[in-house]
Amino acid sequence: MRTAVTGSIATDHLMTFPGRITEQLLPDALASVSLSFLVDTLDVRYGGVAANIAYGLALLGRSPALVGAAGAADFEEYGARLRAVGVDTASVRLSATRHTSRFLCTTDLDGNQIAAFYAGAMTEAADIELAATARRLGGLDIVLIGADDPRAMLRHTRACRALGIRHAADPSQQLARLDGHEVRELIDGAAYLFTNAYEHALLLEKSGWTHDQVLGRVGAWITTLGEQGSRVERPGEAAVTITAVPAGHVADPTGAGDAYRAGFLAALATGGDPVRAARAGSALASLALTEVGTQTYAFDPARCAEALTGAYGPLTAASVLAALTGH
């Protein structure tokens, strides 16, 4: 199955301050704050929802096309790393004037944070023509439309409709920024709709549609529920709750949702139905949870089979593992 993943490409710069940010704030001087923190550590991580999902798909041998915008000045190393695991980066637009999106965050001893997000090259994502990727690859079977510049999300959705390509709507954190009309346009006709529990409720509020109205406009609505697993809903059928695959130990929850989507899409490529695909997503998410960072986990079939067997039993585990590996 020829898959394209659209959305953000970013790097995270995470710093730790060995003190307390609140102790540096003077109540009588809050009208003119000027602070500089000497930090102990700097951890640079690769991220962005589209890149994270593409990474997971590539680990499973699916060679997805990454469609997003990055900075020509700083994407070379990141792009080479993605290509090394099997991601097709030929459809990444490289900005000549802006850097790749960047999240900068300083965390203190109490977990307080001061952060900034630089959208950078992502603001040019709306200039990407999805049809060009489809022509280059000889067609596309499905496009995941992830969080991105809202104009790009809408343009890619319209392109999918015009080209007759199935799309999976995954508005994620951009739901808060989108208006009701934009939300309705993104999800109407989607083969799959992804939300977490909070986004599930927010989407209903923003769209102005009832639960049944949303469900009637998509092929399947998948809601991730953290350690409670996930839920698959399809029009005219009873909802199915999917047990989470235990992670053993949780090192970092960041990126688990993106890994879930990668596992889900990988299972679809082998003809899996949404329920089996959700189990596959849970399996890959469990691997991502055990590593710090969103693109640091590896796919170990033996380890995955053991976790799947514990969650679903040997027969279902074998079926899900086959969906993940393609054989």
Rosetta silent file (secondary structure, phi, psi, omega in degrees, C-alpha in Angstrom):
SEQUENCE: MRTAVTGSIATDHLMTFPGRITEQLLPDALASVSLSFLVDTLDVRYGGVAANIAYGLALLGRSPALVGAAGAADFEEYGARLRAVGVDTASVRLSATRHTSRFLCTTDLDGNQIAAFYAGAMTEAADIELAATARRLGGLDIVLIGADDPRAMLRHTRACRALGIRHAADPSQQLARLDGHEVRELIDGAAYLFTNAYEHALLLEKSGWTHDQVLGRVGAWITTLGEQGSRVERPGEAAVTITAVPAGHVADPTGAGDAYRAGFLAALATGGDPVRAARAGSALASLALTEVGTQTYAFDPARCAEALTGAYGPLTAASVLAALTGH
SCORE:     score description
SCORE:     0.000 S_00000001
   1 L     0.000  126.143 -179.951    0.000    0.000    0.000 S_00000001
   2 L   -83.303  115.530 -172.137    1.435    3.348   -1.074 S_00000001
   3 E  -119.688  135.224  171.259    1.167    5.630    1.943 S_00000001
   4 E  -117.534  141.554  178.292    1.898    9.315    2.407 S_00000001
   5 E  -120.453  117.207  179.148    2.082   10.987    5.798 S_00000001
   6 E  -105.731  152.654  178.593    1.565   14.741    5.927 S_00000001
   7 L   144.603 -163.470 -172.980    2.136   17.000    8.914 S_00000001
   8 L   -75.390  148.729  170.910    4.787   18.617   11.040 S_00000001
   9 L  -126.703  126.089 -172.494    8.519   17.964   10.981 S_00000001
  10 E  -152.108  165.467  169.217   10.326   19.369   14.000 S_00000001
  11 E  -123.342  144.179  178.687   13.196   19.146   16.433 S_00000001
  12 E  -107.642  129.974  176.475   12.836   19.423   20.215 S_00000001
  13 E  -113.559  103.988 -172.344   15.496   21.165   22.277 S_00000001
  14 E  -109.068  124.267 -176.441   14.927   20.122   25.875 S_00000001
  15 E  -122.243  151.139  177.386   16.926   21.704   28.694 S_00000001
  16 E  -118.595  130.807  178.462   17.015   21.172   32.461 S_00000001
  17 L  -103.984  120.731 -174.753   17.517   23.965   34.970 S_00000001
  18 L   -79.707   38.201  179.008   18.920   22.721   38.331 S_00000001
  19 L  -147.541 -156.444 -179.759   16.870   25.220   40.300 S_00000001
  20 L  -123.329  121.594 -177.750   13.344   26.552   40.572 S_00000001
  21 H   -59.590  -38.425 -177.324   11.972   28.941   38.001 S_00000001
  22 H   -62.480  -28.345  179.896    9.491   30.381   40.504 S_00000001
  23 H   -74.254  -14.290  179.558   12.349   31.510   42.766 S_00000001
  24 H   -92.069   -7.790 -178.975   13.715   33.648   39.939 S_00000001
  25 L   -93.522  120.126 -179.719   10.457   35.571   39.544 S_00000001
  26 L   -95.413  118.972 -176.339   10.272   38.722   41.646 S_00000001
  27 H   -53.826  -33.418 -177.018    6.657   39.696   42.485 S_00000001
  28 H   -85.704   -1.933 -176.171    7.477   43.402   42.355 S_00000001
  29 H  -127.165   23.146 -176.892    9.217   43.174   38.973 S_00000001
  30 H   -72.585  -13.990  179.758    6.853   41.075   36.868 S_00000001
  31 H   -73.888  -17.332 -179.852    6.068   44.035   34.609 S_00000001
  32 H  -144.983   77.716 -177.596    9.564   43.804   33.083 S_00000001
  33 L   -85.093  131.843  174.470   10.942   40.275   33.262 S_00000001
  34 L  -142.972  100.239 -174.032   14.404   39.571   31.861 S_00000001
  35 L  -125.433  146.402  173.395   15.738   36.158   32.845 S_00000001
  36 L  -135.887  131.064 -177.450   18.485   33.865   31.637 S_00000001
  37 L  -110.350  131.413  172.280   18.938   30.321   32.946 S_00000001
  38 L   -86.667  109.759 -173.668   22.206   28.399   33.017 S_00000001
  39 L   -95.828  155.522 -177.906   21.021   24.897   32.189 S_00000001
  40 L   -87.570  -36.658 -175.175   22.725   21.597   32.984 S_00000001
  41 E  -134.891  153.066  172.904   21.660   19.487   30.027 S_00000001
  42 E  -132.514  122.072  179.305   20.530   19.861   26.445 S_00000001
  43 E  -118.640  113.868  179.173   18.730   16.993   24.739 S_00000001
  44 E   -99.182  120.449 -178.105   18.011   17.447   21.033 S_00000001
  45 E  -122.259  143.805  175.022   15.357   15.058   19.747 S_00000001
  46 E   -82.141  141.371 -178.096   13.896   14.569   16.322 S_00000001
  47 E  -160.187 -151.654 -171.614   10.127   14.871   16.159 S_00000001
  48 L    95.650  132.423 -171.204    7.072   16.280   14.444 S_00000001
  49 H   -60.625  -41.138 -178.386    3.969   14.127   14.084 S_00000001
  50 H   -66.847  -43.833  179.618    4.419   13.300   10.396 S_00000001
  51 H   -65.079  -38.715  178.591    8.081   12.396   10.803 S_00000001
  52 H   -62.642  -45.336 -179.186    7.307   10.286   13.881 S_00000001
  53 H   -66.990  -42.273  179.033    4.587    8.321   12.083 S_00000001
  54 H   -62.298  -38.922  177.864    6.733    7.901    8.978 S_00000001
  55 H   -58.873  -47.429  179.706    9.587    6.617   11.156 S_00000001
  56 H   -62.113  -41.594  178.156    7.339    3.931   12.665 S_00000001
  57 H   -64.120  -39.989 -179.769    6.055    2.848    9.261 S_00000001
  58 H   -65.542  -37.397  177.260    9.599    2.644    7.909 S_00000001
  59 H   -57.976  -29.735 -178.523   10.670    0.425   10.808 S_00000001
  60 L   -93.411   10.130  174.785    7.993   -1.998    9.621 S_00000001
  61 L    80.099   21.601 -174.074    9.277   -1.919    6.051 S_00000001
  62 L   -93.585  -10.916  176.770    6.496    0.229    4.566 S_00000001
  63 L    49.822   58.032 -178.086    8.639    3.023    2.943 S_00000001
  64 L   -73.003  155.257  173.419    6.147    5.873    3.501 S_00000001
  65 E   -91.948  123.304  177.426    6.383    9.211    1.720 S_00000001
  66 E   -89.632  125.117 -178.044    6.869   12.065    4.179 S_00000001
  67 E  -121.719  108.115 -179.144    5.062   15.223    3.056 S_00000001
  68 L  -172.581 -174.668 -178.054    5.863   18.360    5.024 S_00000001
  69 E  -119.671  140.182  179.024    8.100   21.404    5.176 S_00000001
  70 E  -142.240  172.383 -179.260   11.550   21.754    6.738 S_00000001
  71 E   -90.465  131.711  178.942   14.464   24.157    6.600 S_00000001
  72 L   -61.581  -29.700 -175.324   17.115   23.693    3.933 S_00000001
  73 L   -75.939  -20.376 -173.318   19.735   24.984    6.364 S_00000001
  74 L  -136.663    8.852 -176.912   19.152   22.382    9.082 S_00000001
  75 L   -95.866   -7.774 -173.196   17.268   19.377    7.686 S_00000001
  76 H   -57.069  -51.177 -178.291   20.175   17.574    6.011 S_00000001
  77 H   -66.275  -43.693  179.501   21.164   15.421    8.992 S_00000001
  78 H   -61.464  -47.585 -179.067   17.556   14.784   10.037 S_00000001
  79 H   -61.738  -40.657  178.908   16.550   13.867    6.503 S_00000001
  80 H   -63.080  -37.462  178.988   19.500   11.503    6.094 S_00000001
  81 H   -65.634  -42.250  178.695   18.538    9.740    9.312 S_00000001
  82 H   -65.550  -42.196  179.584   14.962    9.252    8.112 S_00000001
  83 H   -64.132  -33.085 -178.587   16.096    7.970    4.730 S_00000001
  84 H   -63.984  -27.986  178.960   18.433    5.511    6.439 S_00000001
  85 H   -94.981   -4.770  174.935   15.459    3.738    8.053 S_00000001
  86 L   114.499   10.638  178.204   13.417    3.770    4.844 S_00000001
  87 L   -83.376  134.014  175.383   11.414    7.011    4.808 S_00000001
  88 E   -83.718  112.168 -177.587   10.920    8.630    1.388 S_00000001
  89 L  -105.168   11.276 -175.962   11.766   12.318    1.929 S_00000001
  90 L   -65.484  -18.854 -179.610   11.591   13.416   -1.714 S_00000001
  91 L   -99.511   11.074  175.269    8.290   15.233   -1.047 S_00000001
  92 L   -79.848  124.596  177.011    9.636   17.323    1.838 S_00000001
  93 E   -81.037  128.545 -179.952    9.610   21.005    0.875 S_00000001
  94 E  -103.118  118.273 -179.606   12.853   22.702    1.898 S_00000001
  95 E   -79.061  133.854  178.600   12.512   26.347    2.851 S_00000001
  96 L   -82.155  -15.153 -173.020   15.313   28.626    1.737 S_00000001
  97 L  -120.427  -15.775 -175.860   14.544   31.229    4.393 S_00000001
  98 L  -121.560  148.652  176.116   13.137   29.424    7.457 S_00000001
  99 L   -80.469  162.567  173.084   14.506   26.789    9.814 S_00000001
 100 L   -59.068  144.662  179.821   12.754   23.514   10.574 S_00000001
 101 E   -49.920  144.411 -173.805   10.056   23.899   13.242 S_00000001
 102 E  -143.264  134.721  175.790   11.554   23.896   16.701 S_00000001
 103 E  -111.342  122.299  179.956   10.296   23.376   20.244 S_00000001
 104 E  -117.521  124.081 -172.829   12.513   24.834   22.961 S_00000001
 105 E  -140.889  131.087  174.072   11.706   23.956   26.559 S_00000001
 106 E  -112.070  126.826 -178.492   13.434   24.506   29.911 S_00000001
 107 E  -116.455  135.368 -179.149   12.257   22.349   32.828 S_00000001
 108 L   -99.704 -173.203 -176.115   13.157   22.991   36.465 S_00000001
 109 L   -63.492  -25.407 -178.980   13.426   20.720   39.511 S_00000001
 110 L   -94.507    2.805 -178.232    9.689   20.990   40.198 S_00000001
 111 L    86.086    1.449  174.836    8.658   20.181   36.652 S_00000001
 112 L   -68.620  147.470 -175.607    7.763   23.796   35.847 S_00000001
 113 E  -134.843  146.999  167.588    8.498   24.713   32.262 S_00000001
 114 E  -123.407  123.522 -172.172    9.135   27.714   30.082 S_00000001
 115 E  -140.070  160.121  175.007    8.806   26.858   26.416 S_00000001
 116 E  -143.867  145.525  176.426    8.492   28.328   22.958 S_00000001
 117 E  -120.588  124.853  178.065    7.476   26.813   19.619 S_00000001
 118 E  -103.586  114.103 -177.416    8.868   28.187   16.376 S_00000001
 119 L   -68.965  -39.226  174.548    6.709   27.142   13.422 S_00000001
 120 H    54.031 -127.317 -174.702    9.368   28.124   10.906 S_00000001
 121 H   -61.563  -22.493 -178.772    9.254   26.179    7.649 S_00000001
 122 H   -57.932  -25.822  179.227    5.926   24.605    8.592 S_00000001
 123 H   -67.157  -12.809  178.818    4.260   27.858    7.503 S_00000001
 124 H   -98.203    1.285 -176.698    5.207   26.939    3.924 S_00000001
 125 H   -62.581  -26.038 -179.769    3.563   23.503    4.023 S_00000001
 126 H   -68.634  -12.443  178.858    0.467   24.900    2.313 S_00000001
 127 H   -86.397   -3.341 -178.663    2.561   25.382   -0.823 S_00000001
 128 L   -79.412  134.358  178.627    3.067   21.619   -1.191 S_00000001
 129 L  -100.626  108.272 -178.037    1.134   19.954   -4.001 S_00000001
 130 H   -63.196  -31.582  179.955    0.047   16.480   -2.905 S_00000001
 131 H   -59.674  -31.829  179.574   -0.795   15.556   -6.495 S_00000001
 132 H   -65.625  -37.947  176.922    2.911   15.793   -7.341 S_00000001
 133 H   -66.423  -41.961  178.749    3.692   13.106   -4.779 S_00000001
 134 H   -61.467  -41.437  178.615    0.925   10.906   -6.156 S_00000001
 135 H   -66.048  -42.432 -177.787    2.319   11.277   -9.683 S_00000001
 136 H   -62.897  -35.791 -176.327    5.869   10.552   -8.565 S_00000001
 137 L   -94.750    1.951 -178.114    4.841    7.367   -6.783 S_00000001
 138 L    73.553   28.240  179.878    2.417    6.175   -9.440 S_00000001
 139 L   112.184  162.019  176.725   -0.558    6.837   -7.182 S_00000001
 140 L  -131.503  142.082  178.895   -1.337    6.774   -3.475 S_00000001
 141 L   -93.017  -33.576  179.069   -3.611    4.395   -1.601 S_00000001
 142 E  -155.962  145.890  177.235   -3.995    6.416    1.595 S_00000001
 143 E  -126.409  123.952  171.777   -2.821    9.729    3.001 S_00000001
 144 E   -89.289  125.760 -179.872   -2.679   10.494    6.705 S_00000001
 145 E  -105.223  100.377 -176.388   -3.308   14.187    7.254 S_00000001
 146 L   -97.436 -179.784 -177.778   -1.670   15.080   10.539 S_00000001
 147 L   -59.774  129.908 -171.950   -1.232   18.281   12.518 S_00000001
 148 L  -160.511 -173.224  167.990    0.372   20.911   10.293 S_00000001
 149 L   -56.876  126.823 -175.156   -0.180   24.450    9.140 S_00000001
 150 H   -53.537  -34.510  178.833   -4.013   24.509    8.959 S_00000001
 151 H   -64.308  -36.352  178.652   -3.950   25.738    5.364 S_00000001
 152 H   -68.806  -40.936  179.578   -1.858   22.714    4.418 S_00000001
 153 H   -59.932  -43.182  179.972   -4.210   20.324    6.211 S_00000001
 154 H   -69.155  -40.796 -179.279   -7.174   21.706    4.293 S_00000001
 155 H   -64.434  -42.120 -179.349   -5.332   21.731    0.965 S_00000001
 156 H   -66.829  -36.848  178.209   -4.235   18.103    1.356 S_00000001
 157 H   -63.449  -44.613  179.036   -7.766   17.049    2.324 S_00000001
 158 H   -64.491  -37.661  179.122   -9.204   18.726   -0.771 S_00000001
 159 H   -64.582  -40.458  178.414   -6.509   17.138   -2.930 S_00000001
 160 H   -60.709  -42.978  179.258   -7.404   13.679   -1.622 S_00000001
 161 H   -64.241  -44.052 -177.183  -11.038   14.236   -2.525 S_00000001
 162 H   -66.113  -34.075 -176.449  -10.164   15.559   -5.971 S_00000001
 163 H   -92.180   -6.385 -178.989   -7.792   12.670   -6.685 S_00000001
 164 L    71.807   32.850 -179.567  -10.028    9.979   -5.190 S_00000001
 165 L  -102.163  133.077  175.781   -7.442    9.006   -2.549 S_00000001
 166 E   -63.555  142.270  176.295   -8.555    7.707    0.844 S_00000001
 167 E  -131.344  149.822  174.310   -7.459    9.917    3.705 S_00000001
 168 E  -108.963  122.685 -178.531   -7.113    9.500    7.443 S_00000001
 169 E   -90.368  125.063 -178.452   -7.892   12.659    9.412 S_00000001
 170 L  -138.320   68.511 -172.079   -5.669   13.226   12.444 S_00000001
 171 L   -67.262  -25.857  171.886   -6.103   16.895   13.443 S_00000001
 172 H    49.504 -132.925 -173.329   -4.565   16.348   16.897 S_00000001
 173 H   -67.249  -12.079  178.729   -3.333   19.513   18.647 S_00000001
 174 H   -79.095   -7.117  177.547   -4.482   21.726   15.777 S_00000001
 175 H   -55.495  -38.396 -177.383   -8.115   21.132   16.757 S_00000001
 176 H   -64.908  -26.462 -176.258   -7.883   24.037   19.175 S_00000001
 177 L   -91.676  -23.533 -175.511   -6.865   26.381   16.367 S_00000001
 178 L   -80.568  147.366  175.288   -9.352   25.243   13.721 S_00000001
 179 L   -90.306  175.095 -174.253  -12.839   26.693   13.426 S_00000001
 180 H   -59.852  -42.936  179.735  -15.974   24.608   13.051 S_00000001
 181 H   -61.727  -42.517 -179.283  -16.129   24.794    9.268 S_00000001
 182 H   -65.729  -40.999  178.124  -12.491   23.709    8.962 S_00000001
 183 H   -61.678  -44.879 -179.545  -12.979   20.783   11.353 S_00000001
 184 H   -62.708  -40.327 -179.459  -16.013   19.594    9.406 S_00000001
 185 H   -66.496  -37.619 -178.157  -14.145   19.825    6.108 S_00000001
 186 H   -66.948  -38.616 -172.044  -11.176   17.851    7.439 S_00000001
 187 H   -95.357  -21.345 -176.196  -13.170   14.925    8.781 S_00000001
 188 L   -63.927  118.473  177.911  -16.057   14.692    6.301 S_00000001
 189 L    87.404    3.586  179.614  -15.492   11.605    4.162 S_00000001
 190 L   -66.708  139.030  175.461  -12.353   10.442    5.970 S_00000001
 191 L   -68.022  -34.933  179.268  -11.723    6.714    5.791 S_00000001
 192 E  -141.296  143.132  176.277  -10.341    6.923    9.336 S_00000001
 193 E  -124.218  125.583  179.766  -10.524    9.579   12.036 S_00000001
 194 E  -110.428  132.505  171.417   -7.984    9.611   14.876 S_00000001
 195 E  -147.045  162.822  163.820   -8.419   11.424   18.192 S_00000001
 196 E   -95.792 -176.718 -173.733   -7.470   10.919   21.817 S_00000001
 197 H   -62.359  -42.336 -179.786  -10.130   11.070   24.527 S_00000001
 198 H   -67.576  -44.381  179.988   -9.857   14.834   25.029 S_00000001
 199 H   -64.312  -30.752  177.084   -9.777   15.532   21.290 S_00000001
 200 H   -56.464  -48.688 -179.760  -12.819   13.291   20.867 S_00000001
 201 H   -70.284  -40.540 -178.962  -14.868   15.674   23.013 S_00000001
 202 H   -65.289  -37.938  179.660  -13.262   18.804   21.556 S_00000001
 203 H   -62.344  -40.466  177.856  -13.968   17.666   18.008 S_00000001
 204 H   -63.554  -41.162 -179.834  -17.670   17.302   18.803 S_00000001
 205 H   -66.640  -44.687 -176.168  -17.748   20.764   20.315 S_00000001
 206 H   -71.574  -38.577 -177.007  -15.850   22.427   17.472 S_00000001
 207 H   -74.133  -29.317 -174.762  -17.681   20.644   14.645 S_00000001
 208 L    78.199    4.170  177.866  -21.151   21.224   16.074 S_00000001
 209 L   -94.063  153.408  173.000  -22.042   17.683   15.014 S_00000001
 210 L   -76.973  168.557  178.028  -23.365   14.974   17.269 S_00000001
 211 H   -56.664  -46.077 -177.952  -21.388   11.802   17.851 S_00000001
 212 H   -67.041  -33.197  178.231  -23.596    9.892   15.418 S_00000001
 213 H   -67.190  -41.260  176.688  -23.296   12.625   12.795 S_00000001
 214 H   -63.467  -47.799 -177.082  -19.498   12.457   12.912 S_00000001
 215 H   -61.522  -31.171  179.391  -19.555    8.663   12.819 S_00000001
 216 L   -74.524  -10.232 -178.087  -21.825    8.739    9.818 S_00000001
 217 L  -106.045   -1.036 -179.583  -19.269   10.775    7.871 S_00000001
 218 L  -128.406  161.186  177.827  -16.195    8.586    8.430 S_00000001
 219 L   -75.773  -39.163  177.537  -15.322    4.967    7.795 S_00000001
 220 E  -157.490  142.208  178.594  -14.038    4.388   11.325 S_00000001
 221 E  -113.206  117.098 -178.055  -13.362    6.596   14.344 S_00000001
 222 E  -108.718  122.182 -179.848  -10.379    5.504   16.414 S_00000001
 223 E  -117.541  120.297  177.384   -9.963    7.034   19.860 S_00000001
 224 E   -84.578  141.511 -172.541   -6.819    6.351   21.861 S_00000001
 225 L  -125.622   26.452  179.650   -7.355    6.094   25.619 S_00000001
 226 H    64.495 -134.802 -178.049   -3.832    5.891   27.039 S_00000001
 227 H   -68.443  -10.780  176.028   -3.272    2.940   29.332 S_00000001
 228 H   -83.844   -0.249  176.851   -6.964    2.068   28.896 S_00000001
 229 L    97.078 -134.987 -179.681   -6.257    1.097   25.290 S_00000001
 230 E  -153.526  168.533 -178.144   -8.291    2.432   22.375 S_00000001
 231 E  -131.626  134.192  177.907  -11.771    2.323   20.916 S_00000001
 232 E  -112.795  123.255  179.097  -12.832    1.577   17.349 S_00000001
 233 E  -122.506  133.454  177.562  -16.241    2.830   16.221 S_00000001
 234 L  -131.505  146.991 -178.443  -17.825    2.187   12.840 S_00000001
 235 L   -56.199  130.793  175.731  -21.233    3.274   11.516 S_00000001
 236 L    77.682    6.616 -179.336  -23.952    0.766   12.315 S_00000001
 237 L  -127.420  156.266  177.124  -21.716   -1.415   14.491 S_00000001
 238 L   -70.574  142.691  177.687  -21.083   -1.708   18.208 S_00000001
 239 L   -63.833  144.605  179.188  -17.964    0.063   19.463 S_00000001
 240 E  -117.496  123.392  176.831  -14.994   -2.217   20.140 S_00000001
 241 E   -93.898  127.951 -177.421  -12.591   -1.448   22.990 S_00000001
 242 E  -103.218  122.526  178.134   -9.039   -2.628   22.365 S_00000001
 243 L   -64.718  139.821  176.555   -6.914   -3.530   25.382 S_00000001
 244 L   -70.043  146.002  174.143   -3.561   -1.735   25.520 S_00000001
 245 L   -83.573  122.197 -177.704   -0.452   -3.842   25.041 S_00000001
 246 L   -57.736  140.541 -177.838    1.570   -3.553   28.294 S_00000001
 247 L   -93.652   -9.107 -175.871    4.819   -1.643   27.892 S_00000001
 248 L    83.683  -74.789  172.691    6.676   -3.210   30.811 S_00000001
 249 L  -136.853  147.629 -178.323    8.119    0.119   31.894 S_00000001
 250 L  -105.390  113.571  178.632    7.314    3.603   30.630 S_00000001
 251 L   -91.658  -33.051 -176.195   10.350    5.755   29.923 S_00000001
 252 L  -165.206  118.308 -178.970    8.609    8.505   27.949 S_00000001
 253 L   -77.978  -12.750 -177.745    4.969    8.774   26.807 S_00000001
 254 L   -62.788  129.026  176.275    5.800   11.320   24.107 S_00000001
 255 L    90.987   -5.133 -179.929    5.234    9.917   20.648 S_00000001
 256 H   -63.681  -38.039  178.662    3.270    6.837   21.694 S_00000001
 257 H   -64.741  -36.467  177.641    0.214    8.116   19.822 S_00000001
 258 H   -68.214  -39.840  177.006    2.269    8.589   16.663 S_00000001
 259 H   -63.658  -38.621  177.221    3.644    5.045   16.971 S_00000001
 260 H   -57.235  -47.162 -178.893    0.063    3.806   17.386 S_00000001
 261 H   -63.854  -38.146  178.088   -0.910    5.432   14.106 S_00000001
 262 H   -62.766  -45.630  178.556    2.128    3.937   12.366 S_00000001
 263 H   -63.553  -39.416  178.767    1.214    0.449   13.545 S_00000001
 264 H   -60.965  -49.885 -177.780   -2.410    0.988   12.539 S_00000001
 265 H   -65.994  -36.059  179.084   -1.500    2.098    9.007 S_00000001
 266 H   -63.309  -40.512  179.802    1.022   -0.713    8.631 S_00000001
 267 H   -68.184  -34.534  176.750   -1.649   -3.293    9.459 S_00000001
 268 H   -61.997  -33.380 -177.418   -4.032   -1.748    6.935 S_00000001
 269 H   -64.685  -21.995  179.192   -1.402   -2.280    4.262 S_00000001
 270 L  -101.845   15.688  176.570   -1.687   -6.042    4.743 S_00000001
 271 L    86.791   14.877 -179.390   -5.459   -6.026    4.510 S_00000001
 272 L   -71.675  145.792  174.647   -6.163   -5.778    8.226 S_00000001
 273 L   -79.940  167.456 -175.818   -9.545   -4.557    9.444 S_00000001
 274 H   -58.226  -31.489 -179.884   -9.660   -1.584   11.857 S_00000001
 275 H   -69.363  -47.248  177.582   -9.838   -3.791   14.964 S_00000001
 276 H   -65.255  -37.280  178.281   -6.737   -5.773   14.069 S_00000001
 277 H   -63.214  -37.522  178.170   -5.067   -2.532   12.970 S_00000001
 278 H   -65.499  -38.193  176.348   -5.844   -0.993   16.386 S_00000001
 279 H   -65.601  -39.403  176.905   -4.174   -3.944   18.104 S_00000001
 280 H   -63.550  -40.187  176.650   -1.164   -3.500   15.845 S_00000001
 281 H   -61.956  -41.762  178.346   -1.093    0.171   16.768 S_00000001
 282 H   -62.215  -37.272 -179.748   -1.177   -0.699   20.459 S_00000001
 283 H   -64.589  -45.964 -179.164    1.758   -3.062   19.967 S_00000001
 284 H   -69.730  -35.228  177.188    3.978   -0.435   18.346 S_00000001
 285 H   -61.706  -37.000 -179.671    2.930    2.181   20.905 S_00000001
 286 H   -64.960  -33.129  177.110    4.063   -0.153   23.695 S_00000001
 287 H   -70.765  -40.139 -179.433    7.543   -0.298   22.136 S_00000001
 288 H   -64.833  -33.621 -178.001    7.715    3.490   21.813 S_00000001
 289 H   -64.518  -24.021 -174.073    6.806    3.954   25.476 S_00000001
 290 L   -85.393   -3.874 -178.741    9.919    2.127   26.659 S_00000001
 291 L  -121.875  150.234  175.916   12.360    4.586   25.048 S_00000001
 292 L   -84.076  124.304 -177.037   13.067    8.278   25.621 S_00000001
 293 L   108.306  162.873 -175.222   12.262   10.201   22.458 S_00000001
 294 L   -96.560  -14.023 -179.340    9.817    9.701   19.610 S_00000001
 295 L  -132.458   44.489 -178.627   12.184    8.122   17.067 S_00000001
 296 L  -119.469  -12.114 -178.414   14.459    6.003   19.246 S_00000001
 297 L   -79.051  158.990  176.837   12.552    2.733   19.580 S_00000001
 298 L  -120.870  159.244  177.860   13.263   -0.313   17.446 S_00000001
 299 L   -98.491  113.978  178.983   10.935   -3.020   16.194 S_00000001
 300 L  -113.110  104.324 -176.575   11.784   -6.389   17.723 S_00000001
 301 H   -55.510  -40.065 -178.169    9.386   -9.071   16.382 S_00000001
 302 H   -66.551  -45.114  178.782   10.132  -11.508   19.224 S_00000001
 303 H   -65.008  -39.463  179.599    9.596   -8.903   21.911 S_00000001
 304 H   -65.889  -42.006  179.791    6.480   -7.662   20.150 S_00000001
 305 H   -61.807  -39.879  179.433    5.069  -11.202   19.856 S_00000001
 306 H   -63.755  -44.815  179.729    5.585  -11.775   23.580 S_00000001
 307 H   -65.838  -41.408  179.202    3.778   -8.564   24.485 S_00000001
 308 H   -63.941  -40.477  179.491    0.951   -9.276   22.049 S_00000001
 309 H   -62.843  -40.633  178.128    0.489  -12.788   23.413 S_00000001
 310 H   -64.595  -31.518 -177.093    0.200  -11.429   26.933 S_00000001
 311 H   -86.707  -39.379 -169.338   -2.432   -8.936   25.861 S_00000001
 312 H  -125.012   -6.053 -176.184   -4.516  -10.910   23.359 S_00000001
 313 L    92.674  161.749 -171.725   -3.536  -14.587   23.470 S_00000001
 314 H   -65.179  -38.996 -176.721   -1.422  -16.579   20.999 S_00000001
 315 H   -67.940  -48.209  178.854   -3.839  -16.799   18.065 S_00000001
 316 H   -65.827  -38.551  179.107   -4.662  -13.093   17.942 S_00000001
 317 H   -58.237  -44.050 -179.989   -1.010  -12.252   18.612 S_00000001
 318 H   -63.385  -39.463  179.712    0.078  -14.239   15.567 S_00000001
 319 H   -66.738  -43.849 -179.564   -2.498  -12.502   13.386 S_00000001
 320 H   -67.896  -41.231  179.469   -1.504   -9.021   14.570 S_00000001
 321 H   -63.607  -38.055  176.623    2.221   -9.718   14.206 S_00000001
 322 H   -63.275  -37.551  178.244    1.612  -10.902   10.645 S_00000001
 323 H   -66.151  -36.815 -179.728   -0.227   -7.644    9.965 S_00000001
 324 H   -71.614  -44.108 -174.112    2.705   -5.649   11.315 S_00000001
 325 H   -87.581  -19.226 -179.318    5.446   -7.516    9.513 S_00000001
 326 L    84.193    9.100  177.274    3.571   -8.219    6.295 S_00000001
 327 L  -158.180    0.000    0.000    4.215  -11.968    6.416 S_00000001
